[in-house]
């Protein structure tokens, strides 16, 4: 396909997303099924265009003074990819598979209009109803923070120290461009260009033999702050597919008791195969059965309970750009209730001097700081451990990393702009001895 044909295809997919109100992944899959002549490179390029449009949905429409799929694609090409009006006009030549030629109004907008004077939700590309929430945490920096959350994310890997060393894994995966991450002592990062296909990591020998797992660097660091140690009793209370369970197991060096559970047993389905591939032998999976509590035998005995809490996922917008436009205020209320419940469930599991590590992939204060304040009011036997006190003994980059984060009395916040990771909130809570 020509670049112009790819552009036309992106407009077609965006139109389908608008018309059918379906997730981008579904619309792209349906387009690919209907256009089997498109090669893998074409599909990757079209996917990149579509997701970039979703990342810059509001600002692209503003630039073009038009909210049609065509306008948003053109506005994105200017804002995100730096394509000039003349270069775009060359792609839109009106030939059989290319978009129609630019109108005078489109050429004028591409040449003259900027984001100067745009409201914060437009310049930062986020839903208007979230403006107050983002202002609450970022203040006047919310546009810059949100803009960073609108850029394409790299692909991060965590080296499984039960089976591999980072230096060897980096050398083995050098053909994919893998390089050590800035902060995580276990991480490798693969930078991705605008049209780049996600590399086939799952087909690499390092992955197949359990030496690496796909995991954002921020998620790795959140697990690091748990300070899980060999010989401890550790509970992953919202284990899901097991990303952080695997990180905890590596930190424990296969020694101690690791229990993984989740309120939704369907979420646990992938964890068994992942633990086996990673060579984890000290993990026990407890799936809920009816109304029975899978942790009924545990009372005040856990050294660590990790809560990877259900949340709005605002910190992962750069990976899931259509999610930010689909979320509604009611979804936040549902998440807040679930977070409070899981925090209270964790409290009686922890032994004296034990700890709860509360993690979200959200940047919203209601899911982070406010939840911790509410928990402390309900559970006066707990207190927040300052991030510096937790981090300093863990790794040599702790001081520089903490300086990059946004810290509060309740914990720390990572963001794409500050730390180059997804957005993660971490709070370490210690139970009085």
C-alpha positions as CSV (number, residue, x, y, z in Angstrom):
1,X,0.0,0.0,0.0
2,X,1.1,3.5,-0.7
3,X,1.5,6.0,2.2
4,X,-1.6,7.8,0.8
5,X,-3.6,4.5,0.8
6,X,-2.5,3.9,4.4
7,X,-3.8,7.3,5.4
8,X,-7.1,6.7,3.7
9,X,-7.4,3.4,5.5
10,X,-6.8,5.1,8.9
11,X,-9.6,7.5,8.1
12,X,-11.8,4.5,7.3
13,X,-11.0,2.8,10.6
14,X,-11.5,6.0,12.7
15,X,-14.9,6.4,11.0
16,X,-15.8,2.9,12.0
17,X,-14.8,3.6,15.6
18,X,-17.0,6.7,15.7
19,X,-19.9,5.1,14.0
20,X,-19.9,1.7,15.8
21,X,-18.5,2.9,19.1
22,X,-16.2,0.0,19.3
23,X,-12.6,-0.3,20.7
24,X,-9.8,0.5,18.3
25,X,-8.4,-3.0,18.4
26,X,-11.8,-4.5,17.2
27,X,-12.2,-1.9,14.4
28,X,-8.6,-2.6,13.2
29,X,-9.2,-6.4,13.2
30,X,-12.4,-6.0,11.2
31,X,-10.7,-3.8,8.7
32,X,-7.8,-6.3,8.3
33,X,-10.3,-9.1,7.8
34,X,-12.1,-7.1,5.1
35,X,-8.8,-6.1,3.4
36,X,-6.7,-9.3,3.3
37,X,-4.4,-7.8,0.6
38,X,-2.9,-5.6,3.2
39,X,0.5,-6.9,4.4
40,X,1.7,-7.0,8.0
41,X,3.7,-3.8,7.5
42,X,0.6,-2.1,6.1
43,X,-1.5,-3.2,9.0
44,X,1.1,-2.1,11.5
45,X,1.4,1.3,9.9
46,X,-2.4,1.8,9.8
47,X,-2.6,0.7,13.4
48,X,0.1,3.3,14.3
49,X,-1.8,6.0,12.6
50,X,-5.1,5.1,14.3
51,X,-3.7,5.0,17.7
52,X,-1.8,8.2,17.2
53,X,-5.1,9.9,16.2
54,X,-6.7,8.5,19.4
55,X,-3.8,9.8,21.4
56,X,-4.2,13.3,19.9
57,X,-8.0,13.2,19.3
58,X,-8.9,16.6,20.9
59,X,-5.9,18.6,19.8
60,X,-6.1,17.3,16.2
61,X,-9.7,18.4,15.9
62,X,-8.8,21.8,17.4
63,X,-6.0,22.3,14.9
64,X,-8.3,21.6,12.0
65,X,-11.3,23.4,13.5
66,X,-13.2,20.2,12.5
67,X,-14.0,17.0,14.4
68,X,-14.4,14.6,11.5
69,X,-12.3,11.5,11.2
70,X,-10.5,13.0,8.2
71,X,-9.7,16.2,10.0
72,X,-8.4,14.3,13.1
73,X,-6.1,12.2,11.0
74,X,-4.7,15.3,9.2
75,X,-4.4,17.2,12.5
76,X,-2.5,14.3,14.0
77,X,-0.1,14.2,11.1
78,X,0.8,17.8,11.8
79,X,1.0,17.6,15.6
80,X,2.4,14.2,16.2
81,X,4.4,13.5,13.2
82,X,5.4,17.0,12.1
83,X,4.1,16.6,8.5
84,X,3.8,19.9,6.6
85,X,0.7,21.0,4.6
86,X,2.7,20.5,1.4
87,X,3.8,17.0,2.4
88,X,0.3,16.0,3.4
89,X,-1.1,17.5,0.1
90,X,1.3,15.2,-1.8
91,X,-0.2,12.1,0.0
92,X,-3.8,13.4,-0.6
93,X,-3.6,13.5,-4.4
94,X,-7.1,12.2,-5.1
95,X,-5.8,9.0,-6.8
96,X,-7.7,5.8,-6.6
97,X,-6.7,4.7,-3.1
98,X,-5.6,8.0,-1.6
99,X,-7.7,10.6,0.3
100,X,-9.3,13.4,-1.7
101,X,-7.2,16.5,-2.2
102,X,-6.9,19.1,0.6
103,X,-9.5,21.8,0.6
104,X,-8.5,25.4,1.0
105,X,-9.8,25.4,4.6
106,X,-7.8,22.3,5.4
107,X,-4.6,23.7,3.9
108,X,-5.1,27.0,5.8
109,X,-5.6,25.1,9.1
110,X,-2.5,23.0,8.6
111,X,-0.5,26.0,7.8
112,X,-1.8,28.6,10.3
113,X,-3.5,27.1,13.3
114,X,-1.7,26.2,16.5
115,X,-2.7,25.1,20.0
116,X,-2.2,28.6,21.4
117,X,-5.3,29.4,23.4
118,X,-6.6,25.9,23.5
119,X,-8.3,24.8,26.7
120,X,-6.3,22.4,28.9
121,X,-8.3,19.3,28.0
122,X,-7.7,20.0,24.3
123,X,-4.0,20.8,24.6
124,X,-3.5,17.8,26.9
125,X,-5.8,15.5,25.0
126,X,-8.0,14.2,27.8
127,X,-11.8,14.2,28.6
128,X,-13.0,17.5,29.9
129,X,-14.6,16.0,33.0
130,X,-11.1,14.9,34.1
131,X,-9.7,18.4,34.2
132,X,-10.4,19.0,37.8
133,X,-8.8,15.6,38.8
134,X,-5.6,16.3,36.8
135,X,-5.4,19.9,38.1
136,X,-5.7,18.4,41.6
137,X,-2.5,16.5,41.2
138,X,-0.5,18.4,38.6
139,X,-1.8,22.0,38.8
140,X,-0.6,24.1,35.9
141,X,1.6,21.2,34.7
142,X,-1.4,19.1,33.8
143,X,-1.2,19.9,30.1
144,X,2.5,18.9,29.9
145,X,1.9,15.8,32.0
146,X,-1.1,14.7,29.9
147,X,0.7,15.4,26.7
148,X,3.5,13.0,27.8
149,X,0.7,10.4,28.5
150,X,-0.4,10.9,24.8
151,X,2.9,9.8,23.3
152,X,3.6,6.2,22.1
153,X,5.1,4.0,24.8
154,X,8.2,1.9,24.3
155,X,8.2,-1.9,24.9
156,X,9.7,-2.7,28.3
157,X,10.9,-6.2,29.4
158,X,11.7,-7.4,32.9
159,X,14.7,-9.9,33.1
160,X,13.7,-12.8,35.3
161,X,16.6,-13.1,37.7
162,X,15.7,-16.7,38.5
163,X,16.8,-17.7,35.0
164,X,18.8,-14.9,33.4
165,X,21.1,-11.9,33.9
166,X,20.3,-8.5,32.3
167,X,23.6,-8.2,30.5
168,X,23.2,-11.5,28.7
169,X,19.6,-10.9,27.9
170,X,20.5,-7.4,26.5
171,X,23.1,-9.0,24.3
172,X,20.7,-11.7,23.1
173,X,18.0,-9.2,22.3
174,X,20.3,-6.5,20.8
175,X,18.8,-7.2,17.4
176,X,15.5,-5.8,18.7
177,X,17.2,-2.7,20.0
178,X,16.9,-3.8,23.6
179,X,18.9,-1.6,26.0
180,X,19.0,-1.4,29.9
181,X,16.2,0.8,31.3
182,X,17.1,4.0,33.1
183,X,15.8,3.1,36.5
184,X,14.9,-0.6,37.0
185,X,17.8,-2.9,37.8
186,X,15.9,-5.7,35.9
187,X,14.6,-3.8,32.9
188,X,15.3,-3.7,29.1
189,X,13.7,-1.1,26.8
190,X,12.9,-1.4,23.1
191,X,12.1,2.0,21.6
192,X,9.4,2.0,19.0
193,X,9.0,4.4,16.1
194,X,5.7,5.8,14.8
195,X,5.3,3.0,12.1
196,X,7.1,0.3,14.0
197,X,5.5,-3.1,14.5
198,X,5.7,-4.5,18.0
199,X,8.7,-6.9,17.9
200,X,7.9,-10.5,18.2
201,X,9.3,-10.9,21.7
202,X,7.0,-13.8,22.5
203,X,8.8,-15.8,19.8
204,X,12.3,-15.1,21.1
205,X,14.2,-17.9,22.9
206,X,14.7,-15.6,25.9
207,X,11.0,-15.3,26.4
208,X,10.1,-18.9,25.6
209,X,12.6,-20.1,28.2
210,X,11.3,-17.7,30.8
211,X,14.3,-15.3,30.8
212,X,12.2,-12.2,30.1
213,X,8.7,-11.0,30.6
214,X,6.9,-8.0,29.0
215,X,6.4,-5.5,31.9
216,X,6.5,-1.7,31.9
217,X,9.5,-0.3,33.8
218,X,7.1,1.5,36.2
219,X,5.4,-1.7,37.1
220,X,8.8,-3.3,37.8
221,X,9.7,-0.4,40.1
222,X,6.3,-0.6,41.9
223,X,7.2,-4.3,42.6
224,X,10.7,-3.3,43.7
225,X,9.2,-1.0,46.4
226,X,7.5,-4.0,48.0
227,X,11.0,-5.0,49.2
228,X,10.0,-8.6,49.1
229,X,12.7,-10.8,50.6
230,X,13.6,-14.5,50.5
231,X,11.8,-16.5,53.2
232,X,8.9,-14.1,53.7
233,X,5.2,-14.9,53.5
234,X,3.9,-12.7,50.6
235,X,0.4,-12.4,49.3
236,X,-0.4,-10.9,45.9
237,X,-4.0,-9.9,46.6
238,X,-5.0,-8.7,43.1
239,X,-2.6,-11.0,41.1
240,X,-4.6,-11.0,37.8
241,X,-2.4,-12.5,35.0
242,X,0.6,-12.5,37.4
243,X,3.0,-9.8,36.2
244,X,3.9,-8.6,39.7
245,X,3.6,-12.1,41.1
246,X,6.5,-13.1,38.8
247,X,8.5,-10.0,39.9
248,X,7.9,-10.9,43.6
249,X,9.0,-14.5,43.0
250,X,12.3,-13.3,41.5
251,X,12.9,-11.0,44.4
252,X,12.2,-13.9,46.9
253,X,14.7,-16.0,45.0
254,X,12.4,-19.0,45.2
255,X,12.5,-19.0,49.0
256,X,9.5,-18.4,51.2
257,X,5.7,-18.6,50.6
258,X,4.1,-16.7,47.8
259,X,0.3,-16.8,47.5
260,X,-1.4,-15.3,44.5
261,X,-5.2,-14.7,44.4
262,X,-7.7,-12.4,42.7
263,X,-11.4,-11.6,43.2
264,X,-12.0,-12.7,39.6
265,X,-10.7,-16.1,38.9
266,X,-10.9,-15.6,35.2
267,X,-8.1,-13.0,35.5
268,X,-5.9,-15.8,37.0
269,X,-6.1,-18.0,33.9
270,X,-2.7,-17.1,32.3
271,X,-0.8,-17.2,35.6
272,X,-0.1,-20.9,35.8
273,X,1.7,-21.1,32.5
274,X,3.6,-17.9,33.2
275,X,4.8,-19.2,36.6
276,X,5.9,-22.5,35.0
277,X,7.8,-20.8,32.2
278,X,9.5,-18.5,34.7
279,X,10.7,-21.4,36.9
280,X,8.7,-20.3,40.0
281,X,8.2,-23.1,42.4
282,X,7.2,-21.4,45.7
283,X,4.0,-19.8,44.4
284,X,0.5,-21.1,45.4
285,X,-2.5,-20.0,43.3
286,X,-5.8,-19.6,45.2
287,X,-8.7,-19.0,43.0
288,X,-12.0,-18.0,44.7
289,X,-14.7,-20.7,44.9
290,X,-18.2,-19.4,45.4
291,X,-18.5,-17.3,48.5
292,X,-15.6,-19.0,50.3
293,X,-12.6,-16.9,51.3
294,X,-9.5,-18.4,49.7
295,X,-7.4,-16.7,52.4
296,X,-9.6,-17.8,55.3
297,X,-6.6,-19.6,57.0
298,X,-4.4,-16.5,57.0
299,X,-4.7,-14.1,59.9
300,X,-2.0,-11.6,60.9
301,X,0.8,-13.8,59.5
302,X,1.8,-12.2,56.2
303,X,5.0,-10.2,56.0
304,X,3.8,-8.4,52.9
305,X,0.5,-8.0,51.1
306,X,0.8,-6.4,47.7
307,X,-2.3,-4.8,46.2
308,X,-2.2,-4.1,42.5
309,X,-5.5,-2.4,42.8
310,X,-8.3,-2.3,40.2
311,X,-8.2,1.3,38.8
312,X,-9.2,3.5,35.9
313,X,-5.8,2.9,34.2
314,X,-5.2,6.6,33.5
315,X,-1.5,6.0,33.9
316,X,-1.5,3.7,30.9
317,X,-3.2,6.1,28.5
318,X,-0.2,6.0,26.2
319,X,-0.7,2.3,25.7
320,X,-4.5,2.3,25.6
321,X,-5.3,5.7,24.0
322,X,-8.9,4.8,23.2
323,X,-9.6,3.9,26.8
324,X,-9.3,7.5,28.0
325,X,-12.1,8.6,25.6
326,X,-14.4,5.7,26.7
327,X,-14.1,6.1,30.4
328,X,-17.0,7.8,32.3
329,X,-17.2,9.3,35.8
330,X,-19.3,6.4,36.9
331,X,-16.4,4.0,36.3
332,X,-14.3,6.0,38.7
333,X,-16.9,5.6,41.5
334,X,-16.9,1.8,40.9
335,X,-13.2,1.6,41.2
336,X,-13.0,3.7,44.4
337,X,-15.4,1.3,46.1
338,X,-13.4,-1.7,45.0
339,X,-10.1,-0.2,46.1
340,X,-11.4,0.6,49.6
341,X,-12.7,-2.9,50.0
342,X,-9.4,-4.6,49.0
343,X,-7.4,-2.3,51.3
344,X,-9.6,-3.3,54.2
345,X,-9.4,-7.0,53.2
346,X,-5.6,-6.8,53.4
347,X,-5.4,-5.2,56.8
348,X,-6.1,-8.4,58.9
349,X,-3.8,-10.5,56.8
350,X,-0.6,-8.6,57.8
351,X,1.4,-9.4,60.9
352,X,2.7,-6.8,63.3
353,X,5.5,-4.9,61.6
354,X,4.3,-6.3,58.3
355,X,3.5,-4.1,55.4
356,X,0.9,-3.5,52.7
357,X,2.1,-2.1,49.4
358,X,-0.8,-0.3,47.5
359,X,-0.2,0.2,43.8
360,X,-2.4,1.7,41.1
361,X,-1.7,2.5,37.4
362,X,-3.6,5.7,37.9
363,X,-2.6,9.3,38.3
364,X,-5.9,10.4,39.9
365,X,-5.7,11.6,43.5
366,X,-9.1,10.0,44.3
367,X,-7.6,6.6,43.6
368,X,-4.3,7.2,45.2
369,X,-3.8,9.8,48.0
370,X,-7.5,9.9,49.1
371,X,-7.6,6.1,49.3
372,X,-4.6,6.0,51.6
373,X,-6.0,8.8,53.8
374,X,-9.3,6.9,54.0
375,X,-7.6,3.7,54.9
376,X,-5.5,5.2,57.6
377,X,-8.7,6.8,59.1
378,X,-10.3,3.3,59.2
379,X,-7.2,1.4,60.2
380,X,-5.3,3.5,62.7
381,X,-2.8,0.7,63.4
382,X,-1.1,1.5,60.0
383,X,1.2,4.3,59.0
384,X,2.9,5.4,55.7
385,X,6.6,4.5,55.3
386,X,8.3,7.4,53.6
387,X,9.5,6.4,50.0
388,X,13.1,7.3,50.7
389,X,13.2,5.0,53.7
390,X,11.9,2.2,51.6
391,X,14.0,2.9,48.4
392,X,17.4,3.7,49.7
393,X,18.5,0.2,50.7
394,X,17.0,-1.3,47.5
395,X,19.1,-0.1,44.6
396,X,21.8,2.5,43.8
397,X,19.6,4.7,41.6
398,X,17.0,5.2,44.4
399,X,17.9,8.8,45.2
400,X,17.8,10.0,41.6
401,X,14.6,8.1,40.9
402,X,12.8,9.6,44.0
403,X,13.9,13.1,42.9
404,X,12.1,12.5,39.6
405,X,8.8,11.3,41.1
406,X,6.0,13.4,42.6
407,X,6.0,12.7,46.3
408,X,3.3,13.3,48.8
409,X,2.6,12.3,52.5
410,X,0.7,9.2,51.1
411,X,3.4,7.9,48.7
412,X,4.9,8.6,45.3
413,X,3.7,9.0,41.7
414,X,5.6,8.1,38.6
415,X,4.5,9.6,35.3
416,X,5.7,9.4,31.6
417,X,6.9,13.0,31.8
418,X,8.8,12.6,35.1
419,X,10.1,9.1,35.0
420,X,9.6,7.9,31.4
421,X,7.4,5.1,32.7
422,X,3.7,4.5,32.7
423,X,1.9,6.4,35.5
424,X,2.0,4.4,38.8
425,X,1.2,5.4,42.4
426,X,2.9,3.4,45.2
427,X,2.3,3.6,48.9
428,X,4.0,1.5,51.5
429,X,1.9,1.0,54.7
430,X,3.4,-0.6,57.9
431,X,1.4,-2.2,60.6
432,X,2.4,-1.3,64.2
433,X,4.3,-3.9,66.1
